[in-house]
Amino acid sequence: DAKNMEINIIPFKAMVGKYRIIIYLENESQEYNESNALEFEIDRTYYKVELDDASTIKPKVIYQGKSDAIYDRDGADGNYIFTTTYNEDDLSDYSIKVLKNVTLVKEITDLKTTKDNDKITSTFALTDLEPGEYKVALCINGLPYAWKTITVNKYIPVTSAKIYINYQELKDTGTYNVGDKLNIRYDYEPQNATNPNLTFTVDDKKIAEVNGSFIIFSSVGTTTLKLSNDDITVEKTISTRQLLSSSKYDIRRNGTKIIYVNTMNFLSLTKNEFMSNLTGVVSGYKILDTHNKDITNTTQNIGTGMTFVNGNEQFKIAVIGDTNGSGTINLGDVAHILQYIRHKVSVSDEATLLAMRVRKDNSITLGDVSKLFQFYRRKTSSI
C-alpha cells in the first residue's frame, strides 16, 4: 500500500558537504523497496555555542505563584546569553527556531541581540504556541545549535462566578444597611481554572468598599459591585439604606430584635405616631400581627407582640403597659401582670416581659401593677 511519510532533517551536526537520502521499506516478502533520492548540501561551518546558566525562558504572566508555568494564552519571554566561536559581526545571523519533536513550529528572526565582549544576549517573545513540549533553539544562519526545553500548558479560563454576602448568594441586586460590615466571598467554575484569583471593586467607594473578606457599607445610595479578572466580569447592583433608628424608642439588636416603646403618654399608640418616630423606614415595610398576618394597611394602633418588617430586618414590638397586645392599655393589662406575679400565667416572650416592666426595673412586682393601674385611671400622666 502507498504510504505518506514525512522526514524532518535538522543537519546542525553534519559535516559540510553533499548528502543523499534514500528510504528503504521492507515488504511482506522481506524485500526492500527503494524511494527516490533526496539530495542536499551543507555549506556552513558548525560552530560551538554555549548557553550561559543565566539564560531564561519565563512566562509572561504568573498565576498562583507558579513562576515556571507557561500558558498558551500568554506565552513567554526568552533571554539567551551565550558565547560562540562564530565570529561574524552581523547580529542578524542569529534567530530562534521552536521545534516540537523535530517539526519546526515557529521561527523568530526579529531578535533583540546585543554583544558585549565575548558574551551575546538575545531576547525574544514566544507567543501563539499550542499546549505541548518544545525545544527553543538558538540558530546561526538558520541552523540550531543550543536550546532549552519548555512545556506550554493549556490556559483554563474562569467561565462563571457567584458572589456571597453574609453567606447568602447575591443575585442581581442586594440591599444593605449603612454601617453593616458583612463577610464577602466568591465561588468560581471550573474548579481547575488557571487563574482563580478574582478581585472585588465598587464603583462608588463612598457607598461601600471591600476590605479583605469584608464589605463595609458607609452611606445611602446605589452602586455597582464588580468581581473580575482577565477572564470574566460579574456585576451586581447594591443599594444601601439608613439603619432603622429612633430618637424616641429603644431599638435593640442584641438577641431578639425589638422596637421598645418605653414611654407612653396615652392609653394607645396610633400607627401614625409610631411611624413618625422611626427613621430609616424602607418602602414596602410591613406590620404583622401576632399570627404573622399582614395588617399594614388595616391596623389603627400598635401593640406588643406585633412585628415590624423593614427590608431584611424584623423587629418584635414591645409597648410598655400593653402586656396583652390589644393595642390599648386597659384593665386587662393590669390583670395580666397580676396573674403573672401570682404564677397564674407563664410569660417567656421578651417583648411581653418588657411591656410588663412598667417601673422599668428588671423585676416585675406589684409596684408595676399599681403604676399601670394609676396610669389607666389617669392618676399619672405617663409611664
Protein Blocks (a to p, Z undefined) as FASTA:
>chain_A
ZZdddddddfklbccdddddddddddfkopacdddddddddfbdcddddddfkbccddfb
dgehiakbccfklopadddddddfbfcfblklpccdddehjacfbdcfkbccddehjbcc
dddddehiaeddddddddeehiafbdcddddddddddfbdcddeehiacdfbccddehia
cddddddddfkbfblcccdddfblmlpccehjaccdfbgcddddddddfkbccddddddd
dddddfkbccdfehjaddddfbdfbfbdcfklmmmmpghiaehiacddfkopafklmpmb
dcehiacdehjaccddddehilnonopacfklmmmmmmmmnopaccfbfklmmmmmmnop
abdcfklmmmmmmmmnopafbZZ
